[in-house]
């Protein structure tokens, strides 16, 4: 095997990895994250296949990875080109660890380059759906149709594999002759390499789930016994170790993320958890009353309610930039939690140190804020519980859900015994209605949006569409339009309705709400909400749009 290109600044080096003993299951698939927006989707698909997935930095050494005793290794995609200076690389010795390796997009290109192949700009770039012709329907592509659709997103591709002994082309497209490959190792102590130029992890590849399951179960020989109960026990022990003798303050919003986060931490440390519900003035209608009723009557968690609406609205006065909104909201959250922590210390006599700050941060929040494992992901938007916190934050963060997607959080909530009303509640953003009002935030505009959003959700629930949609909400646009009401001219606001269907919230499609329901929603909002004379429906998918408008 020829030596790979080297760069002294990007060669493998020791990184922080969990110990083998701390992992919740014996069958582990390690995923090297090269900065792909969909790296966590790969991890999710692996877990769905019944193995425990672990995302790590590509800088990890082969020795460190070997110490984890993985059943398989996956090299993720990424935004770079392998021949660019500074492009992320991995220790080439991982290909010789004796466990199967699967390279996806950039990961395939990098591994093939290490093994002597050429990677160059493709004559015809592929972005979007492509038609795959499968030549070998065994192993990785077992039971995959001979003709199927896949999702491509690449400008480079591997060339000249036919001239390298050991490589076999498993599938191709019209413009990509090596869309799926296998490198057979004659040395029995070394395992085969598989590469796919497309992305099997995304829902746009119809048989992608089967391909990853084939790798996990057929190629790596995993038994598929991993389950969410294992994650619960592992995280419970991790929380206990991180917290020690200290207390924890959790920002509780009433949504599924913070509720599951609180329940998990409470399972681990009991009454050393205090939940703080902050009325920011940016909540949905009757949100505060619902949270107080739900958590004070159904749980033994110490819940404190703080009305800080005047402070938040003062901070947001005149602000229209969405990133600035998130920063100011994040700053105010921390200042309020500092006051709550000081009060808690005074009450409880916390002589073990400042309480930890717990947040229901999920992986979509992390990746969209540009905090991927490889540090290569683009920052799409700040989240006040990830990138919007002030630099002088005094708290140590506790984020036990940081590696989970929304559907996994719901499964965890069920394992924890939370009721369906909490587990299946639609997501609500941390910054609240501030990112659903485009432009300046005022009390008047908040009241308009609350009333419109309440009507929308009432009709969605009454039409039995709440569980079949993933997220439904109203957005107040910063425009006015001419209308006619009672034979008179109006010049009033426009409300957009957003409804999506998704499994992971990293990709989403707009929900096909029946016209009759949309007609009722529009009619009620225009008739019942003063200041609105037009309703529009958002039919954008993610990507290219995001689910929230800001």
Phi, psi and omega in degrees: 000127181290151180292146180282161171300145182235154175216122185299340183272347187232012178288163183300143178211160182296133176234170180281120177230151177293157176284155179301323184290337183277350183279147191277359185207152183284339182255107188241136170244119182271135180240119176275119186266109179267021177097017181288141174294343183246019181299320181289336174297322177300314179300320180295317180296323179296317179295322177299329179281354174100015175242156177276127181257146181224116176275130180224168177288143177291351178282350181300142180280160177299324180295319178295317180294319179300326181295339178279349180054053182288153173278336180198166181228137176238133176257119186282174171284184179183165186279349186272171169253139188296337183266002179282143174300133179083001178298141182296141179229178177225169177294117182298342181291346180294338178287350182246019183278353178087012176237148181298146178235135175242123176257132180245120177055252179303321180298322176294314181299317181296313181296318179295323177296318178300325182271013171102001180276164179261137174242128183215167177297133181286145176297327179229110179293152179236113175229114182114201186285137176227160181259120184261130174256113184271126181261332182230106184262045175234168175060242183301321184253026179300132177066011175277135181305148181298330175235122182209166178264146176223163180254120181254150174202075184207149174248347177249162172203163182278140180235157170073022181290335179296340183267357182252121181297134178107336180276138174230133177276124182265332182199160181211165170240179182298328184246358180230097185294336180240066182283336174212134185221164173225138174247111184273128180263118179290329177290115185296342179281352181242145184262163181287155173253140174237143178222141174230133180281338180269180183248098180287344185284338184272154182292342180289346172263101190305323182254021181296322179300318179294325180294315179291324176296321177300318179296314184293311189266321183273315183278311183275347177065035174284150182276341179079037185259000180293140178213165186296332178300328177295317179298318180304311183293320179297312181294325178300317179291322179295318178299315180301317180293317183291320184285321182064233180264006184277178176255168180230136172251129181241129175283108184258124180255342186097351177281174185295321185296306182291329180292315178294319178302312181296317181296321179294315180293321178297323176299327184276318189236000175064227189283006173276007175258131172238127179261135179246121173256119182256120173277101184277351188081002183245021185269165174289169183298130177063019182297316183299314180298321180296316181295315181299316181295314184296311189272332179281332183266337187247356180221165178259016181287137176290108184247126175245135180248127182238125177267106180238025186299320180297321182293316180295317181292327176294320179297327186266359182300124177079358182271129178240340181287126184297323179293322178293323175303310183297320179297314182293322177294318178298317179298314181295321176306311183296318181298321179292321178291328175299315179297318179296321179295317179297321178293321179295319179297319179295323181286312190264348183065052184287092181267006181264002181118170180299137178301152175282154175256116180263140180221149179272046179295132176250167183296322175304324176297317183295312186289324180288340178269004176078030182248042180290168182299325184268355181068022184252349187286142178287144177276114182272313177201152178281144171245133186297341177261014174224285186263353184264004180281146178293152183294335182266025178305123183277350187271145164276130184274145174237111185231076187290346181257011190300334182259012185249152170268168184302317182293328177289325177296320178297317178299319179296320177300321178294319178297326180282350177088017177289152183285160184299328181300324178277312187298323186256017178289141178295148179297149174227129187293148178307315179287359175067214184290353178299331180260009174244002170247109180280124184103203185289145178264122174227161179299322181295315180292325177297317179297319178299312182293320179302314182295318180294318181294322179296317178298314180303310182293324176302315182288325177295316179294314183293337177269007179060040181249358187295316182283337181272352174250153183267326180201129180224130180198167178255150178232134177264118185274155183273036181227156173237155181220161181281139176218177179231122177224124180060040181065013179242157180280137173237155176221091192226183190281163179243134177250133174258139176258129180240124177220127183229158172239132182198159174258330190233351180067004170271326170232151182203155175237151179289141184281138179274074178293133179305142181303322182298321178291315178300321179297317179295317179301311181299314182297316181292316181298313182295322182280327189257341183253110180292132179105359179238130177231008180208138177232132179237159181244127181278118180245039178264142175266167174242121346289171011275339179279165167264169181289305173287154182279336179231000000 
